[in-house]
């Protein structure tokens, strides 16, 4: 076709478009569209109609252009037509006019537009017109789905394809390492992910075909979640294809976004999903189980879903109609009103629903029987977030939005048009309503950043999580104030309980780990993070702060304009960091590579300080990252000035006006820069000195302290030593110094203690500390005691619970006390069975602990190992020489769903043999005997427990839902051990048997989990047969 004929044909259609019916236009344009011979009639009609709706039809010769180039061309042509002589509103074409002039003019302008769009537009390198048509039959009794899926698309990649990849996540095959890691990481969320034992479900593809021809398919990848479909012939650029897939799946019994529990089913990416292809090829990354490693094209969906009548279906798709199938089942017909990133469903027999309409959007908030109030709160949060985002980026484009509680196991999960919220979140106490608001709002926000604007979450998670977290922080500040607090409590209660802000919690975890040398580049693929929890630390926390800094660099108006442009450009598409960076640089009028390289592609640290040096005020750069800085100067006369700096120099003088006396200097007063140490940003340094009504452990948790100040806190306190007063001076995350005096009324002792702990030694997960303790006994000088402890501790794992012991290595020296004693609330040692005389005793020791058991607090698999070596000597007041070694190994096995075996073997040996170095008999060891009843210089102990469920899935809430009793477990146990001085055969082995109960409580909606332990043990070889009853927290081992 000649160029003249090409553009002339286009001009005739464009000029007559509004005077012809859609039917006649469709007929007229059939020959002008590039519809491949393999395309179905319905696909051809869909493509033609979609272009009529867009307002402009492109000629056939350029239907092969990438879709975003087509869109840019169409918009430019439409704007030209609107503002030029081509506007049909102001220009009437007459057959007798000079059509040749019109044609030539159109050819010149349109050709110029086309060439500009072709050169400047960023190719989409993805698939066009993706559509899924799925017919599925769901059986909750068999936990199965039988389905047939048709997925169609146009190859818009710019190259031919000989095969197509689909992601089949239900086909995931778990390695042994994945299972161990999954159970271990479940401790982070205080759940057992597999209530009935490990279950990976089943997935089966019965056939794959196209145009009624069977196609070969194979599963690939280490986890087998890639399905490669070999095409019968090369699918050329611009051609379309339909794949028909018949498949079935068995839904696993597990918590999470795909699985079932208690007749509630979560179905996220339960069907074969078309893989993502761009200029880098197929994104065939592994299925990272501990987060959401997804990327896919937006698509239109039609679903025919058959289910029992008593079950409720929740979805992000519009339910067009429902009809009964006549066998106690019904058929739901769903169709998306706009493209969706995927199609997720939640199905339950127990769902109730609250409905609310907001600006034409029907919001459905599902809930279980006790949680109606939570469903109403969820609606309020969703509406608030939609209103907030609506002002920024326009109205929510879908007809409905669903909020579904499922047994997720963690806070929430984003899906297209529907969000999943963990059932435990509905059980949160009222004082955490704001956290519930944050949770629902965060997942709702992903309708903009994930559903509408997509990205590769495995490779560039920051693009949705960092951006969404930034805007959610703004939403919360807009709603609760700039310093909005997380915990909702009466004003008077804040005197007793410190309350962090949403803004401070955003970067607290990052600052905590970055000071330990564990920072990472934000643009790191999921599998490369040190551990799964660091994803939240880096991509969410640090990531949102980076967006905040970018807003500061660009300025409010430019940033908001850029974000709106970015959203509109990539709406229903997939964006990359390169796309985002290009648009940000365009808005800034400069190349922002310096910003993105420092903050996204490196783990460099930013740290600026202000100080006095030789009488001058100096801005000092202590970190590697260079950022522009503003220093606010406050003078004694009440006036202020701002000194700006590019921040490049290691040190530079801040000029002061003549005749002014400086009162305070603030670097980055508005906290715009992600500075790792904000205590040095102010001169003089800020000290928060306060007296509190009751000093307790929360005052020593950095999360609850302002990050830009030193803290001196004093108040009455209770401890194991009695009632008294405690005072501490702290630099959050870095160090704490404390002193305390307590009076023990029962023993009439006055106990004084003091200590110091320094964290982050050498920028490592390493700490050292010193503690001193003095006891003055009333009327008995022989009972006076002076003791101290010096230690160096290296953490080897990340903390998953406040009550769990993490893997670590500790070197220590103690004098007249146990290594386990101390005045800090941080990680403690557990030196069980070691006898400390605490009288003229100086000991040097090393202890090692390693664990991969999980989940906490009731492991289903894995092991724990600990070993301790100590040496006592005549040094520093010591009066005893000895050497002792102790080791313990614990193993956990799940033998049937929720039925577990736990084994322990422990041994210890010491010298000299006549020393009392070990003991047995306690609530955790030889439980049939009194505390320290069995003594010796060596020990050997073995234990076995059978742990079985008595009551499961309880929901007994009390104390304003602060605690929820959710399970009771029974335990049968047997212990056998011996402690001896000369020979293991001399005293013989002591044995006991018993039974116990474990009451499992979720605390504050699952933010923590504890087990109340009650054991009754009967000695099997003692004169007394009376049981010993012990009460404690969590498992004995």
TORTIMI-611959 format. One record per residue (C-alpha): z, x, y. Coordinates in steps of 0.25 Angstrom, whole numbers, plus 5000, padded with zeros to 4 digits. Layout:
! residues N
ZXY/...
//
This chain:
! residues 1037
500050005000/499650065014/500750075025/500049975033/499949875022/501349895019/501949875032/500949765035/501449685023/502949705027/502649655041/501949525037/503149495028/504149535039/503449455050/503349325041/504649335034/505349225042/504249135040/504149135025/505049075015/505849175006/505049124994/503649155000/504149285005/504649324991/503349294985/502549364996/503449494995/503349504980/502249614981/502949684992/504249714984/504349824974/504949754962/504849834950/504249774937/505549774930/506249694940/506649554937/506049434945/507549404950/507749544955/506449544962/506749414969/508149464972/507549594979/506549514987/507649414992/508649514996/507649585005/507249445011/508749425014/508849565020/507849515031/506749625029/505849645017/505349785015/503949805009/503749844994/503449994997/504750025002/505649934993/505950064986/506750124998/508250134995/508950004999/509750065011/508450115016/507849975015/508949915022/508850015033/507449985035/507649835034/508649845045/507849925054/506649835052/507449715055/508049775067/506649815072/506149675069/507349615077/507149695089/505649715090/504349635090/504549615075/505749515078/505249385072/506149315082/505349355094/504049385088/503049285082/501949345074/500649275076/499549295066/498549325077/499449435083/499149585081/499749605067/499249745067/500149785078/501349725072/500949795059/500749935065/502049915073/502849875061/502249985052/502750095063/504150035065/504450005050/503850135045/504750215055/505950135050/505650155036/505450305037/506750315045/507550235035/506950315024/507350445030/508650405036/509250305026/510150355015/509550315002/510450224994/510150284980/510750164973/510250044967/509749914974/509949774971/510949794961/511349664954/512249624942/512049494934/513149484924/513549384913/514849404907/515749334897/517249364898/518249344887/519649374891/520149354876/519249464871/519349544884/517849554884/516649534893/515249504887/514149524898/512749544902/512449614915/511149624922/511049734933/509849754941/509549854952/508449924960/508350074958/508450124972/508850264969/507550334973/507250384959/506950324945/508050294935/507850314920/509250264917/510350184924/511850204923/512850094923/514350104924/515050044912/516550064916/517149974904/516550074895/517450184899/517850274888/519250344890/519550484887/520850524882/521150594896/520750474903/521750394896/522850484898/522550494913/522450344914/523750324908/524350434917/523750384929/524250244926/525650294930/525150294944/524950144944/526150124935/525350044924/524950054910/523450044911/523249994897/524349884893/523849874879/523550014876/522250094880/521050004881/519650044886/518949914882/517549914877/516149904884/514849874876/513449874881/512649784872/511249804879/510549854891/509149804895/508149794906/507049694906/507349654892/507249794887/508449864881/508949994887/509750104881/511050134887/512150244885/513550264890/513850394897/514950474904/516250524898/516850384900/515550314895/515550224908/514050264911/512950174904/511650234905/510450144904/509150204901/507950134908/506650114900/505850164912/506250234925/506750144935/506050184948/506550184962/506350034967/506349974954/507349874948/507949854935/508849754928/509849804917/510449704908/511749744901/512449664890/513849724888/515249684884/516649734887/518049724882/519049734894/520149834891/521649794892/521949884904/522449884918/521449914929/520149864935/519449844922/520349784911/521249664908/522749634907/523449504905/522249414905/521749484918/520449554918/519949664928/518449684927/517949794936/516549854933/516649794920/515049784918/514049894919/513849934933/512550004938/512850144941/512650204954/511450294958/511250374970/510550504975/511550584966/511150504954/512050414945/513550414949/513950424935/515450464937/516550434927/517350314927/518650364934/519650264928/520750294938/520050244950/518650174954/517550274951/516450174955/515150164962/514050054961/513049984969/513349854975/512649734967/512549584967/513249524955/513049394947/514049374936/514149264926/515549274920/516149184909/517649184907/518749084902/519048974911/520449014912/520149144918/519949174933/518849264937/518949354950/517749424956/517149484968/515949404965/515749254970/515949154959/514749064961/515048964951/515848944938/515548854926/516148824913/515548874900/516148764892/516948854882/518248864891/517548974899/516848974912/515649054919/515849114933/514649144940/514849254951/513849314961/514049414972/513749374986/513549524990/513449654983/514649694975/515049834971/515349784957/515849654950/517349654946/518049534940/519549494937/519749394927/521149334924/521749204917/522949214926/522249224940/522649124951/521849134964/522149124979/520849104988/520649125003/519349125011/519149225022/517849225030/517049165019/517649255008/518449194997/519549284993/520149254980/521549324977/521849304962/523349314957/524249294946/525349194945/526449264953/525549334963/525049224972/525649284984/524949414981/523649344980/523849284994/524249425000/522949484993/522149375001/522849415014/522549565012/521049535008/520849445020/521449545029/520649665024/519349585024/519649545039/519949695042/518649745035/517849625040/518149675055/517649815051/516449795041/516149645041/516449525033/516749535018/515349505012/515749435000/516049284997/517349314989/518449424987/519449424975/520749494973/521149494959/522549544953/522249624940/523149714932/522549834939/523649934937/523449994952/523349934965/521949874967/520549894963/519249874972/518149784967/516949714973/517349584979/518649584971/519949674971/520949694959/522349704963/523449754953/524349644949/525549724952/525149724967/525449574967/526849614963/527149694974/528449664982/528249604996/528549735003/527249794998/526349675003/525749775012/525349865001/524749744993/523949715006/523449855006/523049854991/522249724993/521649765006/521249905000/520549844988/519849734997/519349845006/518549894995/517649774997/517049855009/517249995003/516849994989/516149854987/515349854999/515149995002/515150074989/515350214985/515550304973/517050294971/517050404961/516450504970/516750454984/517950364983/518350394997/517250305002/517850174998/519350214996/519550305008/518750205018/519450085012/520850145013/520550185027/520250045031/521349985023/522350075031/521750015044/521849875038/523349895035/523649955048/522949845055/523749745047/525149815047/525049915059/524650055061/525950095053/525949985044/526950005033/526749985018/528049915014/528349785021/529849775024/530749725034/531049825046/532449845042/532049895028/531150005033/532450075037/532750085022/531350105016/530250195022/528950125024/527550205024/526350155031/524950125025/524450245034/525350345029/525250305014/523750325015/523850475016/525250505010/524850534996/523650625001/524650705009/525650714998/524550774988/523750854999/524950935002/525050964988/523651024987/523150904980/522150844991/520750824986/519350804993/519150654995/517750654989/518250694975/517750614963/518850534956/518950614944/519250744953/520550694959/521750764955/522350634949/521950484951/523050454962/522350564971/521150464972/522050374981/522650494988/521250554992/520250444992/521150334998/522250405006/521550535011/520250455011/520650345020/521250455030/519950525030/519250395035/520350375045/520050515050/518550485051/518850365059/519550455069/518450555069/517350455072/518250365081/518550215078/517250155083/516350255077/517150245064/517150095063/515650095066/515350195056/516150125045/515449995048/514050065047/514450135034/514950005028/513649925032/512750035028/513350045014/513749905012/513449874997/512950014995/513650144991/513950245001/514350395000/515250485008/513950555013/513550415019/514850395025/514950535031/513550515037/513850385044/515150445049/514450565054/513450475061/514550405068/515250525072/513950585078/514250715070/514250765056/515650735050/515450825038/516650905043/517550785042/517050735028/517050875022/518450905026/519050765022/518150715010/517650845004/518850935005/520350935003/520651015015/521950985023/522050935037/523350985044/523550995059/524851025066/525351045080/526351155084/526951235095/526451385095/526851475106/527151365115/525851305113/525451175106/524551205094/523651115085/523651185072/522651165060/523451185047/522351125038/520951155034/520351025039/519851015054/520050885061/520050855076/521450835081/522150765092/523450805097/524250705105/525250765115/526350685120/527050735132/528550715137/528050635149/527450535139/525950565141/525050605130/523850685128/522850715116/522350855113/521050855104/520650965095/519550985085/520651045076/519751165071/520751275075/521951325067/522751315079/522451275094/523251245106/523451105111/523351105126/524551045133/524350985147/525151065158/526451005163/526550915150/527750935141/527350905126/528250805119/527450785106/526150825100/525450755089/524250805081/523350685076/524450585081/523650465075/523550525061/522050525061/521950655053/522350675039/523350785041/524150835029/525350865037/525650765049/527050825052/526550935059/525650855068/526650825078/527550915087/528650915087/528750875073/529150725070/530450705062/530750565058/532250575057/532950445053/534250395046/533950295035/534850185030/534650235015/533950365011/533150344998/532050414991/530850344999/531250435011/530850555003/529450504999/528450555009/527650425008/528750355016/528850455027/527950475039/526950585037/527050645051/528550675052/529650745046/530750655041/532250665042/532950555034/534350525033/535150415026/536150365016/535750385002/536150364987/535950464976/536450494962/537550574970/538050454977/537950394991/537750485004/536650525014/535350605013/534450665023/533050725021/532050795030/530650785025/529250825028/528450715020/527750765007/528150915011/529650925010/531050865010/532450915013/533650835010/535150835011/536150725005/537550705003/538050594993/539450554988/539650514973/540750414974/540850414958/541050564957/541650584971/540650694974/539950734987/538550774983/537650844993/536250884991/535050944999/533650984995/532251024999/530950994993/529551054998/528250994992/526851044992/527151194990/525851274992/525151144993/525351114979/526050994972/527251094972/528651074977/529951144978/531351104982/532851144983/534051054981/535551074983/536650994978/538151004980/539250914974/540650914979/541650844969/542850774975/544050844971/543350934960/542751064964/542351094950/541350974951/540751024964/539251064962/538251144969/536751144964/535351164968/533951154963/532651234967/531351184961/529851204962/528951084956/527451084954/526950944951/525850934941/525450784942/525450674952/526550574953/526250434947/527650374949/528950394957/529650394943/528750474935/528850624933/527550704936/527050824929/527650954935/528251094934/529551124941/530251264943/531751254947/533151314948/534351224948/535851254950/536851164945/535951044944/534750984936/533350994940/533250844940/534250824951/533850814965/533850744978/532350724980/531650594975/530350674970/530050714956/531250754948/531350834935/531850764923/532750874916/533250784905/534050844894/534350974901/535850994904/536151044918/537651084919/537551084934/538651194935/538351334938/536951324932/535751384938/534451354931/532951394932/531951304926/530551254925/530151114920/528751054917/528350914915/526950864911/526550714909/525250644906/525950514901/525650384907/525750284912/527150294919/528150244915/527750204901/526750304896/525750264886/525150394883/525250544887/526450644886/527450714895/527950854893/529050924900/529751064898/530851134905/531351274905/532651314911/533551444913/534951444917/535651574922/536751644930/536051644943/536251574956/537651524952/537151484938/538151514926/537351474914/536251544906/535251464898/533851434895/533251304890/531951234888/531551094886/530251014883/529850874881/528650804877/528350654877/527250574871/526750434874/525850354864/525350204865/525250154851/524950014854/524749934867/526049954875/526650014863/527050164865/527650274859/528350384866/528850514860/529650634865/530050764860/531050854868/531650994865/532551094873/533051224869/534051314877/534851444876/535951484874/536251384863/537651344867/537251294881/537151144884/535751144889/535151004884/535650864881/535150744874/535650594876/535150524888/534350394892/533050474890/533350564878/534250544866/534650404871/535650364860/536650464866/537450484878/536950564890/537050714887/537750684874/536950784865/536950924870/536351064866/535551184870/534351124863/533750984861/532750914854/532350764856/531350674851/531150524856/530150414852/529950284859/529150154856/528850084868/528349934867/528149814876/529149704876/528649624888/527349654896/526649604908/527949554914/527949514929/529449504933/529549534948/530849544955/531349604968/530249554977/529249604966/529749744968/529949754953/529149694942/529549694928/528249704920/528549754906/529749774896/529549884886/530349904873/530650044868/531150094854/531550244854/532150354846/532750484850/533150604842/533650734847/534650844847/535350944856/535951064850/536551204853/536351284840/535551214830/534651084831/535351044818/536751054823/536950924830/535750854823/534850754830/535350634838/534450504837/534450374844/533550254844/533550134853/532750034861/532450014876/531749934886/530849964897/530749874909/529449904917/529449874932/528349874942/528949914956/528249864969/527049814962/526749934953/526950044963/528050094953/528450064939/529750084932/530350054919/531850024917/532250094904/533350034895/533650104882/534750084871/534850194861/535650204848/536150344843/535750354828/536750464824/537950444832/539250384829/539150284841/537950184839/538150124853/536750124860/536550204873/535850114884/535050194894/534450134907/533350214914/532050214921/530650234914/530450284900/531450384893/530350474891/
//
